[in-house]
Amino acid sequence: MARESKKARRERAVEVCRRMGQMYGDAQPALDFHDPFTLVIAVMLSAQTTDAAVNRVTPELFRRWPTPEALAAASEDEVAEVIHTLGFFRSKARHAVGCAQMLVSDFGGEVPRTMEELTRLPGVGRKTANIVLEHAFGIVEGIAVDTHVFRIATRLGLTRAKTPAEAEGDLLDLLPHELWGDVNSQWILFGREVCDARKPACDSCALVDLCPSAFKGGNPTSKAGARRKR
């Protein structure tokens, strides 16, 4: 693809979102949750594992510790035992208990409604905070850039960032605010169904004419970025 102006890149980014909307409409998170607290914990647990795997452990997790107060009093070993099928389960157990303890000690047992406060919680980065703000409170402050969004944005040439946080800034600059909220849920589905990390299905992709990486294969995103806290 020839060098494009920022205006042209913005127009292309908007067209990407328009087509994503046609394909996936009002996509919702695949994680099961009941309230802001269970959403925070579920998204935290989803780092570097599948939503399906998280959904298999959260029924027992939230049966035993359904509130911040209950989880704050749990031992990390007990929580780790319940979520042991997930990757990095020991650190996730530590973060989950620490998050619940801070919710109780600093926020009266309520999940806060600002980016600044949410990202104070152990294990909670901008990606998790963006998802919680949108799906728990209807607040769209940014774009939740996970490994799927990061990979797709990079392949589409919408960012050259080395980390998801930097990529979020590029996407916020390109897209109007009214499109931010749908990016994560829609692009995750696209990443799973079409733009696979190892073998993208370019021959059946609805964005092939917009993508400078079409038919080149591979995953151009940084491994370091995938390790950032969610």
N, C-alpha and C positions, 0 to 999 in steps of 0.2 A: 504494500500500500504506500502511495506517495506521501511525502511529508504533508501533514494537514495542519491547518490553522486551528487555534483554540475554538473558534466559532464552529468550525466543521466537526471537531471532536465532540463538542457539546451536542450538536445536532445528532450525531451518530449515537451518543450515549442515550439521548432521549428516545431515539428510535429503538434502541435495544430494549429499553424499559417498556415501550409501547408493545413490542412483540412479546416480551415476557408476560405482560398483562394479558395478552390474547391467549397465550398458552396456559397460564396458571391462575389467572384471575385473583380472587381473594384467598391466596394461599395462607395457611396458618401453621404455626409451629407444630412439629410432629411429637414434641414432648408432652407427656401427660402432666397436668398440674391442676390445682384446685383454687389457688389464691396466690397473692404476690410472694408469700414465703416459699411455698412449694415450687413456684416458678424459679426463684433465685437459686434454690438448691439444685433443681433439675438441670438448669442451664450450666451451673458450675460443674456438675458431674459429667456433662456431655463433652467436656474437653478431650480431644483425641480418642473419642469412642463414638459409637453410633447412638442415635436417639432411641432405636429399638432396644439396645442393650440397657440404656438408662431406664426405659419404661418397664423393663423386667425386674429392676431392683427397687424402684421407688414405691410400689404398693406396700411392701413390707417396711421400708424405711419410714414412710409417713404413717403407717399403722402404729408403729412403735413410738415415733416421735413426731406427732402431727403439728406441733407448734414450735415457735422459737424457744419458748421456755423449756419445753420437753427436750429438744435437741441440745440446748445449752447445758443441760444436766447430764447428758449421755457421755459415756467414755468413748474416746477415739477408737479404742480397740473393738468395742461393740459395733460402732458404726462401720468400721472397716470390714468386720465380718459380714455384715449385711450387703455391702457393696463390693465384695472382694472379686467379683467377676469383671469389674471395670478396670481399665488401665489406670495406673497411678492411684490405686484405691486408698493407699495409706495417706498420701498427701491430700487427697480429696476428702477423706474422713476428717483430717485435721482442719482443713479449710471449712468444711460444713459445720463442725462444732464451734470453731472460732467465729464464723459468721453469725451463728445463732446467738452466741454469747454477746457479741457486739450489738446485735439487734436488741437484745434485752437490756444491756447496760447503757447503751448510748441513745437508743431510739424508742424506748418504752415498749419493745416487742413488736413494733410496726416496721415494715419495709419502707425506707425513705423514698422520696419522689424526686430527688435531684441527682444528676450525674456525679457531682462532687461527693455527696454523701454515700451513694451506692458504691463508688469505687474506693471508698475507705474500707469496705467490708473485705475480710480475708477471702482470697480466691476470686474476687469480682473485678474484672477489667472492663474496658469500654464496651466490648462486644456483649458481654452479659448484661451490663447496665442498660445498653440500648434496647435489648430485647425486653427486659423487665419494664422499662419505662413505657414502651409502646404497648405491650400486650397485657400488662397489669393496670396501667394508668392512662393509656391513650395519649401518651406524650411522645412525640417524635422529635428527638433532639439531634440525632445523627443516624448513621448507617452501621448496622452490626456486621462487621467484616470478619467472617470466619474463613476457614481454608477454602471453601467453595467460592465465596465471593472474591476472595483475594486471587485465586487462580483464574477465574473467569475475567475479572477486570484486567488482569495482566495480559492474558491471551488476547483480549479485545483491544489492547493498546490504550486503555483508559487510564492506566497508571504505570509508572516505572518504579514504584516504591519498593523498598526492601522489606517492609513490615506492614502488617494489617493496619496499624494505627496511621501510618503515613498514607496508605492507600485510601483509608476513609477520608482523609483530607482532600485528596484528589477527586474522589467521587462527589463529595459535598460541593466542591467547587464547580463540577460539571453539571450536576443535576439540580433542577428546581426542588424546593422543599417538599412539594406535594408528591414527589416520586420517591422520597427517601424511605418511607415506611414499608413499601412492598419489596424493596431490593432483597433483603436477607431471605425471606421465606420463598420468594419466587426463584431466586438464583440458586438456592440450595437444591431445589427440585431439578432445575436445569443441570446443575453440576452432577447430580446423581444419575439422571436419565440420559443426558446427552454429552456434556462436556466433562467426561471422566478424566481423572488425573493422569492415568496411564494410557488410555486408549479412547480419545475423544471421537465421537461419532459424527465427524464432519460431513459425511455424505448424506446424512439425514438432518442436519442442523438448520434451523430456521434463521440463524444469524450468520450463515456462512459468507454472505456477500458483505457483511459488516466487519468481518474478523480478519485481521492481518496475519493471524497464526493458523488459519484454516489449512488443514492437511499437512501440517508440520509435525503434529504429535508432540508427546513429551509434556512435562510439567515445568513451566518457566518460573514458578514462584520459589521464593526462598524457603529453605527448610527452617531457617532460624525463625522466620516469621510465624510459622505454624506452631512454634513452641511458646509463643507469647501467651500470657494468661488471658483467658477468655472473659 
